[in-house]
Amino acid sequence: MPFTCRGFLIRDFLQTAGLLPPDRSTSELYGQVKAELAGIGRLIPDNDIWIAATARQFDLPLVTRDGHFAAVPSLTTLDW
């Protein structure tokens, strides 16, 4: 698919999707999630910890195919 077509698809998608930019609360939850995972010996990639922290911050389920998110306490995941 040419780049210009993808650009239009992304732009159309962003018209219907909300963005959840990280803030101080997200940073605090990031630290909490990382500490919880370290405590149970199940660290996951840092970028995924940011994703999990954002989902927890807004009390949203996380739709994913990555099984390692199941290790995150108090995170609801939905299989995609």
N, C-alpha and C positions, 0 to 999 in steps of 0.2 A: 504494500500500500504506500503510495507516495506520501512524502512528509506533509504536504499541504492538506491532504485528506485526513491524516491523523490529527493535524492541528485543529481542523474543523470539528472532528469527533470529540476531541478533548474539550474544546470550547463549548460545544453543545452539552456535554456531560456536566461541566462546571456550572451551567445555567440552572441545573436541577439539584446539584449536590451542595451541601453546606461544607465549608472548611472550618476546621477546629484548630486554630493556631495555638501552639503551646504558650503557657504563661507561667507565672510563679507557682501556682497550684499544681500544674503539670510537672514542674521540676521537683516539687516536694514529693509528689506521688511516684515519680521516677525513682527517687532515692529510696522510698519505702518499698516499692516493688523489687528493686535490686537487692535490698537488704533481706527481704523475705525469701527471695530465690536463693541467695547466698546461704541463708540460714538452713535451708533444706537441701543444699548442695545441688541445685538444679538451675544454674545460670543459663540464660538464653542470650542471643546477640543484643547488644545495646540498642540498636535501632528498634528491635522488637519490644524492648522494655518501654521505649517512648510510646509506641503504639498501644501497648497494654495500659500504660499510665493514662493516656488520653481516653481510652475506652472506659476505664474505671472512673475518671474524673467526671465524665458526662453520663455515667451509669448506662452505657450503651453496650449491647452485645457486640462481640468481634466476629465478623464473618471471615473465616480463614480455612486454608488447607494445611497450615503448619501445625502439626501436633504438639510442638513444644509449648504453645500458648496454654495448653491444659495444665501446665505446672504453675501458672500464675494464680495465686489465691484470690478469691473474690472476683474473678473475671468470668463472665459468661461468654462462651464461644459457640458459634453456630458453624457446622460443617458446610463447606461450599462445594 
